[in-house]
Amino acid sequence: MTATADIDALPPRAAFERDFAAQRRRARLGWAIGSILFFAAFLATSYIGDFFKVTQVTLPDGSRAERWIVPAGIPRLGEYISQTIPVLRWDSLGADLAEWFWRWKVWAKLLLETILIAFMATTMGVVGGFLLSFPAARNLAPNRWVLWITRRFLEIVRTVPDLVWALIFVFCFSVGPLAGVLAIATHATGALGKLYSEVNENIDMKPLEGVKAAGGSWFDQIRYGAVPQVLPNIISYTLLRFEINVRSSSIIGYVGAGGLGQEFRVAMSFQEYTDLSALFLIILATVIVIDYGSERLRHRVIGMEKDG
């Protein structure tokens, strides 16, 4: 009874300092436990991922020795990259560049195909993700079952990698751009549906309540109360996804789904390493141009364009 009375009798400043010290102790304990768990998981993952593996390497004198796999593999990475760099001489620069990009006509055609695959897939993904994002939002779903079914569907289609979707659609529709479009569109629907639904959950519900009070249906509430609020963010996420889909469409061709990916496969199969660097530069330049254009358009849409 006396101890309780003494605690209650503490001045406000002393009580605050006591509570603050107790809170700091709990926070430090939480950080310590979290750090230990993090580093334990990091070490376990490193071990499972063979980061601590020891391998045999050939020394310059021809003898064999055991080395840690990471420092042993880094020189080989440098060797691989060096093989992709062509020989460029100033006095024959034009001929060297022509030899480096010797298949530029084929690559230009496949690059256009890659961009069109990404455009078509993004369009289909935006339509699917946009329509499903409203029943997938907790504050907009008509009922609990619609919310649950829609969210599970979006989770399934975005959990399967687009490369796996490409393999499935190649099996169904044979090799070609159609399989690539459907693969990227399916994955984009799940990813965009998730992003759009999160935007929907952060809107102001008062406009929707006003539409409902005026006798509007659920579709009217979405059309006039939700869509105007989320449209700028929808456009921003869509442009970002288009950039991602361009990179994806350049890879899924590796399994026969059209685009530049098939050239990566041919170059690696025939060990045409300089072709790999040429293809990489083509994709890099394309992504830079698309990223710059998307950024300017996104800023203009959301009102961030600077005067002049």
C-alpha positions in Angstrom: 0.0 0.0 0.0 2.9 2.4 0.9 4.8 1.6 -2.4 1.7 2.3 -4.4 1.1 5.5 -2.6 4.7 6.6 -3.2 4.4 5.9 -6.9 1.1 7.8 -7.2 2.8 10.6 -5.2 5.6 11.1 -7.8 5.6 14.5 -9.5 4.4 14.6 -13.1 8.0 15.1 -14.4 9.3 12.1 -12.5 6.4 9.9 -13.6 7.0 10.9 -17.2 10.7 10.1 -17.0 9.9 6.8 -15.3 7.5 5.8 -18.0 9.8 7.1 -20.8 12.7 5.0 -19.4 10.5 1.9 -19.3 9.3 2.5 -22.9 12.9 2.9 -24.0 13.9 -0.4 -22.3 11.0 -2.1 -24.1 12.0 -0.6 -27.4 15.6 -1.6 -27.0 14.6 -5.1 -26.1 12.4 -5.3 -29.2 15.2 -4.0 -31.4 17.6 -6.5 -29.9 15.2 -9.4 -30.4 14.4 -8.2 -34.0 18.1 -7.8 -34.9 18.9 -11.3 -33.6 16.1 -12.8 -35.6 17.0 -10.9 -38.7 20.7 -11.9 -38.6 19.8 -15.5 -37.8 17.5 -15.6 -40.9 20.2 -13.8 -43.0 22.8 -16.4 -42.0 20.5 -19.3 -42.6 19.5 -17.9 -46.0 23.1 -17.4 -46.9 24.0 -20.9 -46.0 21.1 -22.4 -47.9 22.0 -20.1 -50.9 25.6 -21.6 -51.0 27.2 -18.3 -50.0 29.6 -20.3 -47.7 30.2 -23.0 -50.2 33.9 -24.0 -50.9 34.8 -25.0 -54.5 37.9 -26.0 -56.4 39.6 -23.6 -58.7 42.5 -24.0 -61.1 45.5 -21.8 -60.2 47.8 -20.2 -62.8 50.4 -22.9 -62.4 47.7 -25.6 -63.2 47.3 -26.9 -59.7 43.9 -27.2 -58.0 43.0 -25.5 -54.8 39.9 -25.0 -52.6 38.5 -21.4 -52.5 35.4 -19.7 -51.1 32.9 -19.6 -54.0 32.2 -15.9 -53.9 35.8 -14.6 -54.5 36.4 -17.5 -56.8 33.5 -16.7 -59.0 34.0 -12.9 -59.3 36.9 -13.2 -61.7 34.8 -15.5 -63.9 32.1 -12.8 -63.9 34.6 -10.3 -65.1 35.8 -12.7 -67.8 32.2 -13.2 -69.0 31.5 -9.5 -69.2 34.8 -8.9 -71.0 33.7 -11.3 -73.7 30.5 -9.3 -74.4 32.5 -6.1 -75.0 33.4 -5.8 -78.7 36.6 -4.5 -80.1 36.1 -0.9 -81.1 38.9 1.0 -82.9 38.8 4.7 -83.7 40.2 4.3 -87.2 37.5 1.6 -88.1 34.8 2.6 -85.7 32.0 2.5 -88.3 32.9 -1.0 -89.5 33.3 -2.2 -85.9 29.8 -0.8 -84.9 28.3 -2.3 -88.1 29.8 -5.7 -87.1 28.6 -5.3 -83.5 25.0 -4.5 -84.6 25.1 -6.8 -87.6 21.5 -8.0 -87.1 20.1 -4.6 -86.4 17.3 -5.0 -89.0 16.1 -8.2 -87.3 16.5 -6.7 -83.8 14.6 -3.6 -84.8 11.7 -5.7 -85.9 11.8 -7.8 -82.8 12.1 -4.6 -80.6 8.9 -3.2 -82.2 7.2 -6.6 -81.5 8.5 -6.4 -77.9 7.0 -2.9 -77.4 3.7 -3.9 -79.0 3.5 -7.0 -76.8 4.1 -4.8 -73.7 1.5 -2.2 -74.9 -1.2 -4.8 -75.6 -0.5 -6.7 -72.4 -0.6 -3.5 -70.4 -3.9 -2.4 -71.9 -5.4 -5.8 -71.1 -3.9 -5.8 -67.6 -5.2 -2.3 -66.9 -8.7 -3.2 -67.9 -8.7 -6.4 -65.8 -6.9 -4.8 -62.8 -9.1 -1.7 -62.9 -12.4 -3.6 -62.9 -11.3 -6.0 -60.2 -9.8 -3.4 -58.0 -13.1 -2.0 -56.7 -14.6 -5.3 -55.4 -11.1 -6.1 -54.1 -11.1 -2.9 -51.9 -12.4 -3.4 -48.3 -14.3 -0.1 -48.3 -15.9 -0.6 -51.7 -16.6 -4.4 -52.0 -20.4 -5.1 -52.2 -20.1 -7.9 -49.7 -17.5 -10.1 -47.9 -17.7 -13.0 -50.4 -17.0 -10.8 -53.4 -14.1 -9.3 -51.6 -12.6 -12.7 -50.6 -13.0 -14.2 -54.1 -11.6 -11.2 -55.9 -8.6 -10.9 -53.7 -7.8 -14.6 -53.9 -8.0 -14.4 -57.7 -5.6 -11.5 -57.9 -3.2 -13.2 -55.6 -3.2 -16.3 -57.7 -2.6 -14.6 -61.0 0.3 -12.4 -59.7 1.9 -15.2 -57.6 2.6 -17.2 -60.8 5.6 -15.5 -62.5 5.0 -14.2 -66.0 7.6 -16.6 -67.4 5.6 -19.5 -66.1 2.4 -18.0 -67.6 4.4 -17.8 -70.9 5.2 -21.5 -70.8 1.6 -22.3 -70.1 0.3 -20.2 -73.0 3.0 -21.4 -75.4 1.8 -24.9 -74.7 -1.8 -23.8 -75.3 -1.4 -21.4 -78.3 2.1 -22.4 -79.7 5.0 -20.0 -79.9 4.5 -16.4 -80.9 3.5 -13.0 -79.6 0.0 -14.1 -78.5 1.5 -16.2 -75.7 3.6 -13.3 -74.6 0.7 -10.9 -74.5 -1.5 -13.2 -72.5 1.3 -14.1 -70.1 2.2 -10.5 -69.3 -1.4 -9.4 -69.2 -2.4 -12.1 -66.8 0.4 -11.2 -64.4 -0.2 -7.5 -64.8 -3.9 -7.9 -64.0 -2.9 -9.3 -60.6 -0.2 -6.8 -59.9 -2.2 -3.7 -61.0 -5.4 -5.0 -59.3 -3.5 -5.1 -56.0 -2.0 -1.6 -56.5 -5.3 -0.1 -57.6 -7.2 -1.6 -54.7 -4.8 -0.1 -52.2 -5.4 3.3 -53.9 -9.2 2.7 -53.6 -8.9 2.0 -49.9 -7.5 5.4 -49.2 -10.2 7.5 -50.9 -12.6 9.9 -49.2 -15.9 8.0 -48.7 -18.0 11.2 -48.5 -18.6 11.6 -52.2 -19.8 8.0 -52.4 -22.1 8.5 -49.5 -23.5 11.5 -51.3 -24.2 9.5 -54.5 -25.8 6.8 -52.4 -28.0 9.3 -50.6 -29.2 10.6 -54.0 -30.3 7.1 -54.9 -27.3 6.0 -56.9 -26.4 2.3 -57.2 -23.1 0.7 -56.3 -21.9 1.2 -59.8 -22.9 4.9 -59.7 -21.0 5.3 -56.4 -17.9 3.8 -58.1 -18.3 5.9 -61.3 -19.0 9.3 -59.8 -17.5 9.0 -56.3 -14.4 6.8 -56.5 -13.0 6.9 -60.1 -12.4 10.7 -60.1 -10.4 10.4 -56.9 -8.2 7.5 -58.0 -7.7 8.3 -61.7 -4.3 10.2 -61.3 -2.8 7.4 -59.3 -4.2 4.8 -61.7 -2.5 6.6 -64.6 0.8 6.8 -62.6 0.8 3.1 -61.8 -0.2 2.2 -65.4 2.8 4.0 -66.9 5.1 2.4 -64.4 3.7 -1.0 -65.2 4.2 -0.4 -68.9 7.9 0.2 -68.4 8.1 -3.0 -66.3 6.2 -4.9 -69.1 8.7 -3.8 -71.7 11.5 -5.4 -69.8 9.3 -8.5 -69.2 8.4 -8.9 -72.8 12.1 -8.8 -73.7 12.7 -11.8 -71.5 9.7 -14.1 -72.0 10.7 -14.5 -75.7 13.4 -16.8 -74.3 10.7 -19.5 -74.0 9.2 -18.7 -77.4 6.7 -16.0 -76.5 7.9 -13.5 -79.1 10.0 -10.4 -78.8 13.8 -9.9 -78.3 14.0 -12.7 -75.8 14.4 -15.3 -78.5 17.5 -13.4 -79.7 19.0 -13.7 -76.2 18.4 -17.4 -76.4 20.1 -17.7 -79.8 23.1 -15.6 -78.8 23.6 -17.6 -75.6 23.2 -20.9 -77.4 25.8 -20.0 -80.1 28.0 -18.1 -77.6 27.7 -14.9 -79.5 28.7 -12.8 -76.5 28.9 -9.5 -78.3 25.4 -9.9 -79.5 24.3 -10.0 -75.8 25.8 -6.6 -75.1 24.2 -5.2 -78.3 20.8 -6.5 -77.2 21.3 -5.2 -73.7 22.1 -1.7 -75.1 19.0 -1.8 -77.3 16.8 -2.7 -74.4 18.5 -0.1 -72.1 18.0 2.7 -74.6 14.4 1.7 -75.0 13.7 1.6 -71.3 15.4 5.0 -70.8 13.2 6.6 -73.5 10.0 5.0 -72.2 10.9 6.0 -68.6 11.6 9.6 -69.6 8.4 9.8 -71.6 6.3 8.1 -68.9 7.7 10.4 -66.2 6.9 13.6 -68.2 3.4 12.3 -68.9 2.9 11.2 -65.3 3.9 14.6 -63.9 1.7 16.4 -66.4 -1.3 14.2 -65.4 -0.9 14.7 -61.7 -0.1 18.4 -62.0 3.6 18.4 -61.3 4.8 19.9 -64.7 6.9 22.9 -64.0 6.0 26.2 -65.7 8.1 26.7 -68.8 
